[in-house]
Amino acid sequence: MKVTVLLRNDHQGLKGLFDNYKRAGIRTQNGKREFFEVIRRELTIHSEMETEIFYPALTAIPSKRVGDLVSSALEEHRTMEKLIHEIAGINPQDRIFDAKMNQFIDAVNNHIDTEEEEIFDAARKILPEYRLEELGLEMDDRKKIFGELAA
């Protein structure tokens, strides 16, 4: 499976979790915390794979545009990590918890849109098909390892 397909599937999974969080109308402290922890785990695994495998493969090919896109994506990752840490320290019953979750979800969705519209397009242009497949396999293997460690 190509890396862009694998990442897009992850993105769909995250969006599904976000939709479930918003639709569920979870009111209990434990329910909100559990949902947050699932989202946090999935996003952390996804982010690690991008940072360790996908982005370095892109920046290995000299291109100012791609370098700028990856640099921007890494900054978005830092913003999302900061929000995760902030949310982790908030009592789920506090109103700020939902506000921060909505801010976090918006940040992730914006990152996903940029990645799918610009970074994936750049990857398909600069990386040969076989390399997209190799990266997909490598990321799939890494995802399995991360999943086992998180369990």
NORBEL-V658677 format. One record per backbone hydrogen bond with DSSP energy under -1.0 kcal/mol. CO is the residue of the C=O (numbers start at 1). NH is the residue of the N-H. If there is no record, write none. Layout:
# NORBEL-V658677
[[CO,NH] [CO,NH]]
This chain:
# NORBEL-V658677
[[2,6] [3,7] [4,8] [5,9] [6,10] [7,11] [8,12] [9,13] [10,14] [11,15] [12,16] [13,17] [14,18] [15,19] [16,20] [17,21] [18,22] [19,23] [20,24] [28,32] [29,33] [30,34] [31,35] [32,36] [33,37] [34,38] [35,39] [36,40] [37,41] [38,42] [39,43] [40,44] [41,45] [42,46] [43,47] [44,48] [45,49] [46,50] [47,51] [48,52] [49,53] [49,54] [50,55] [53,57] [54,58] [55,59] [56,60] [58,61] [63,67] [64,68] [65,69] [66,70] [67,71] [68,72] [69,73] [70,74] [71,75] [72,76] [73,77] [74,78] [75,79] [76,80] [77,81] [78,82] [79,83] [80,84] [81,85] [82,86] [83,87] [84,88] [87,90] [91,94] [94,97] [95,99] [96,100] [97,101] [98,102] [99,103] [100,104] [101,105] [102,106] [103,107] [104,108] [105,109] [106,110] [107,111] [108,112] [109,113] [110,114] [111,115] [112,116] [113,117] [114,118] [114,119] [115,120] [118,122] [119,123] [120,124] [121,125] [122,126] [123,127] [128,132] [129,133] [130,134] [131,135] [132,3] [132,136] [133,137] [134,138] [135,139] [136,140] [137,141] [138,142] [139,143] [140,144] [141,145] [142,146] [143,147] [144,148] [145,149] [146,150] [147,151]]
